[in-house]
Amino acid sequence: MTETLIAALFVFVLASFTGFEVINKVPPTLHTPLMSGSNAISGIAVVGALVASGAREWNLSVILGLIAVILATINVVGGFLVTDRMLQMFKKKEIKA
Amino acid sequence: MSDFLPTGIQLTYLVAASLFIIGLKQLGSPATARGGNTLAAVGMLLAIVATMLDQQVLNYEMILIGLAIGSVIGAIAAYKVQMTEMPQMVGLLNGLGGAASALVAVAEFWRLLGTSQPIPLESNISILLDVFIGGVTFTGSMVAFAKLQGLISGSPITFPLQQAVNALLLVSLIGGSGYLLIDPNSLPVFLAVVTASLILGVLFVIPIGGGDMPVVISLLNSLSGIAAAAAGFVVMNNMLIISGALVGASGLILTQIMCKAMNRSLISVLFTSFGKAAVAGGASGGTTDKSVRSIDPEEGAMMLGYARSVVIVPGYGMAVAQAQHSIRELADQLERMGVDVKYAIHPVAGRMPGHMNVLLAEANVPYEQLHDMDDINPQFDQTDVALVIGANDVVNPSARHDTASPIYGMPILEVDRAKQTIVIKRGMSTGFAGVDNDLFYKAKTTMLFGGAKDMVAKLVAEVKQL
């Protein structure tokens, strides 16, 4: 177990550095879409929620998991769609210009 | 949870994580942003489908119903929301993500409690971290949402001994967590930790005022990512850890940019409410014998119409009044008369990073006309008229020279260097920082008192008659 924890820590730290590198120097125009887009990605908690609510029998864990599934799905779907809506507006303008 | 998921699922996660990274990369450039968002969405879909194939996941009907409910609500919200309401929307979604992460931890705790085996230390630490970060993200975002939506007052809410109460809560939270690490099976203590986290989230955001919201929203965004990563540690899932870390990092970068744009440290944004500090600074200003020059829309239209170059400076007031479409109309009209029109956008104008850009994009303002602070400031010297609409602190010249001012040192848009400045404003009230604005009293400044949308519409009508 400890070994998997250490491995997970490695993954976490490396992914954080990747994030810093990838997102550096984003123009201000894209700050809001970047935020709502990354916000949608944080809805990845839905995967954890799916695992938590996966059991067949009914108990509190499954119920909490299912609530988490609903909340995280709102986050994911709402986040990606609203980001797309915003970026669509940027696009329209570029063609015109 | 420690047993490995089948290789296929793991490989799908790897693909999904790569799609997230590429997607985020592409979100950073205007030409590829939309595709990047789509890539990330595809990654998410892959991750969800792969997880559904997991042998532990058997409860298909209920899960599909849950996914369907969430999708419908999310889609409706995404299409209904007004662009001026984006900060609230992001705040709300953030909160839901944080809540989902925290719920995963609570569910896992409950499951482990039911196995009648002692809860392993590592799981326990992850669960506590997830509950704490997820809980704070949830209630903090909800308070931010309520403030932005106007459900509660947007100004800092403080009460006596606030810091002491916070400290006490934090200490009891740490104490409770420590207790749980030794005796993991105590449900009451666990519930107390959950409750303390939720209360702490509320107390953390209520003393922060509206103008500091860009920082808070960015920080909460970062926290929602870290919460997801913590949930990844709880269920030992690399997919969650990677995505959470990516979002955490991106949120932190934005937080940093916002703090820099206000010349304030994150600590000062979080722990000293701006409005309060400002009272002392404002009082010493001595504003008695200054006069302002007020004009009517007709005069304003003449100044604008016969100018060679006009720089429009939008602020939160424009967003509140939803004046972006009228402004576009005014700019079009002026351009038809041969006036060179540009927009100057301060990084913290509005209530979230990039808020003004989104609103102006909605009104079809060409991208090339938007200029950020470093770009436009040297150009104010050659500008005939700077038109300030609903912005205040970000154009306050005291930030440049008045060391006593609470906003001293904050980079501003130097509209006072323009030959003329017109300020559209409801009245003489101070901005978010609570500081009197010297700009309004300058000889070159004229005030157009009225609501932003109404005033701009009148200007459009008057300019047409020139």
Interface residues (C-beta under 8 A of the other chain):
Chain A: M1 T2 T4 L5 A8 V11 F12 V13 A15 S16 F17 T18 G19 F20 V22 I23 N24 K25 V26 P27 P28 T29 L30 H31 T32 P33 L34 M35 S36 G37 S38 N39 A40 I41 S42 G43 I44 A45 V46 V47 G48 A49 L50 V51 A52 S53 G54 A55 R56 N59 L60 S61 V62 L64 G65 L66 I67 A68 V69 I70 L71 A72 T73 I74 N75 V76 V77 G78 G79 F80 L81 V82 T83 D84 R85 M86 L87 Q88 M89 F90 K91 K92 K93 E94 K96 A97
Chain B: M1 S2 A17 F20 I21 G23 L24 K25 L27 G28 S29 P30 A31 A33 R34 G36 N37 T38 A40 A41 M44 A47 I48 T51 M52 D54 Q56 V57 L58 N59 M62 I63 G66 L67 I69 G70 S71 I73 G74 A75 A77 A78 Y79 V81 M83 M86 M89 V90 L93 N94 L96 G97 A99 A100 S101 L103 V104 V106 A107 E108 W110 R111 G114 P120 E122 I217 S218 N221 S224 G225 A227 A228 A229 A231 G232 F233 V234 V235 M236 N237 N238 M239 L240 I241 I242 S243 G244 A245 L246 V247 G248 A249 S250 G251 L252 I253 L254 I257 I345 P347 M352 P353 G354 H355 N357 V358 A361 E362 N364 V365 P366 Y367 E368 L370 D372
